[in-house]
C-alpha cells in the first residue's frame, strides 16, 4: 500500500503570476527526491502538494525532509468526504498515537475546510471529532495550546488526516533562482553557504581549488563527500575541481607574504569570473563571515571583491561561528568538514597576514603575476565531476576555454 | 602521474607475495572447511593452520604450541598486555615512551583502571637503557613491554640486556612478564625470544608480504593469559572464534619466505638503506634521525628543514614515490610524532620529517631514482614554502 504525504509550502503561496512555475518545479523536485524508492505520484491540490509513494514511509520522509520549498509535511490517511468516515478515522489515529505514546494526555483537533461543500464548518468539524475522540479515550483532555497530540484534518477533494508534522527545510524550490558558482573549500563554512544559496532556489555549481601536492587527494575526496551531502537536497551537482597549484606557486614566489592570502582569493575570483559566463552562472557564493579571519575583514572583502564583476553572495556574512557549526551539523556536512586534511586556504597562510590591505597595495603586490595566463592554464587543467547522493563520476576532463561547457542541465 | 612506482612505505605495509596470494586463494577456494569440523574438509583446513603455526614458530625458534594466531599487531599487543594484567596480582607496569600506539593505548587504559605505569625515556637515538629499566622495576611490577624495533626510527632495542635485567629482578621475588612488540622487527633482525627471556612477542603478517588482518602472539609455555573474547576453545581458548584460515595460511606462507636467508636479506637491505642515507644526507640542512648503528635494515627517517613532511610526501607521490610521515596509523594527526619528540627533536623538525622504508625486494635502481627525486623536490619546495 502506498504511503501518502501532504506537503505544505510557504513563500510560494505569496507569488503572483509565476506561482505556477514555482509549483511545477517543486512538484518535479519532490518526484525526483523519491523516484528511486518506488513508483510514486505527485499532485498539486488546493495549496498543498500530495505525494503517494510505494516505499518505506520512513525512507520517503527522509527524502522529503530535504526538499527545498517544503515548509512542513505529514504522512496522511485519506478518506472520503463524509463526517462519519472522517470521525472514525480520526478516532482510530488518536488510538494508534496513544498506544504508541502512552504519555499523551492532552489533544487538539485542527480542521481546515478548503472544500466548502462539506456540511460543517472547520470549527464544527473539530469539535464534533474532538467529542468522538474523548468518548473513546476518556483519559485525554482537550487543550488548545501545546497539546501532546494534534490531529490535523484537511478537507479537500478528500479528507486528509494526520497526527505528526515534520519540518522541511523551507526556502524556494531548487532551480527557480538562476545559477551561481559556489566556492567550496572543504572547511565548515563554504558548504553551509552553498546550502543556503541552494535553499533560495539557486542552482549551485560547486568549484573547488585543488593544490596538489600542497594539499592531498584526500582533501579533494572530502569536497566530493561534502557535495554528496548537498546533492541530497539539490540532485546531481557538477563539481569543478580547478587546478590551482601553479597559481599557488606563482603567488608564493612573486607576492610578498603578508598579502598572499588576499591575492590568492583574488585569483579564485578571477578563475570564477571566467568560468561563470560559460556555465550561465550569474553570481558567486562564498562562505565568508565578517571578521572571522584576516581575509574576511571589510578591507579584505573589498579588495577581493574588486577582482570580479559578478555579484558575490555571502549567506553567512552575519553569522557567528557557533551558528554556522550548528547549521553544518543540521545539514550533515559538519562531520566531513572536520576531517583533518588541509585545504589550500590553511596551508599557505603566512604567520602575519595583513588584515586591512588596501586595493591599491594589493594590486601593486600582484603586479608581477600574469593573471590572464594563470587563469587560462588553471581552467584548462581542471576537471569536472558529476556528484550524486551515491558518489562521483568524472563527467568531463579537459580544457573548458575551447568549447562551450554544457553547464548543469 | 608517474608511470614508474617506487614503494618505500614498507614499514606501513608491504605488497603481498605471490606465494601468499596463492596460499590464501587455496584456502578460500578449496580448503574452505572449518578446522573444528569433524569431516575431512575440516581436517584439511586444520592442516593449513598447523603448517602455518609450524612455519611461524620456526622463524622465532619456538615450539608451535607457543604460537597464538590473532588479527594482527594491535590484537597481539592488547591480548598480551590485558591478558597478563587480568591474571596478575601486582599494580605496576613498565614501558617506553616510544612504543606504538597499540601498546601505549592499552597500557594507558590499564592506568585508568588503577595500574601504575612507568614510561621510560629514550636517548637521542631512541634507545632505552637497561639500567634505567632496572631502576624502574619494583616489587609489584607485573609486566615490562619494550618494542624490538621502533617503527618510525628503526632503532633496535637492547632486548637481550633488558631480558637479563628482568630475569635478575624476577629471581628476587615474583616474576615480571616481558612483552616485546616485534611487529616491525620480524623478518628484519634475528628474534630469539627463548634466549632473551621474552614471555610474549607480537608479530604481524602484512609487514612481511603477508596479508592484513593476520598476526600472531608468541606465548611462552607456562605463561597464562586471560582471553579478550569469549567463545570456543580455538587457539587453546586464548583466542576463541573460527580461525581466519585464509589469513593464517597467508601468514604461514609469508613466514616460510622469511626462512633461512635472513642475514643475506638483511645485509642487502642495510647496504641499500645506507646508500639512500648517503644520498639524502647530501641534501643541504638535512638531519638524519635514524641512528648510524643499531638500526633495523629497512628504515630511514630524515628531517628536511623548511619543508613540511606532508607536502614533500605528496610531491614525491607525483613522481610515483610512496613514503610516510610518522607512522601510517596516525599520520593524519597534525600533532608531531611522540617518538620524534621523545628523542628530543624540535617540533618543527618533527613536522618536516619523512620515513623511507625498504623491503627485501627493493633494488639499487629504485633507491638511486628515489634519492634523485627527493633532492629535486626538496630544492623545489624550499623556494616556495619557507
Interface residues (C-beta under 8 A of the other chain):
Chain A: X212 X213 X214 X215 X216 X249 X252 X253 X339 X340 X341 X342 X347 X348
Chain B: X310 X311 X313 X314 X315 X317 X318 X332 X333 X334 X383 X384 X385
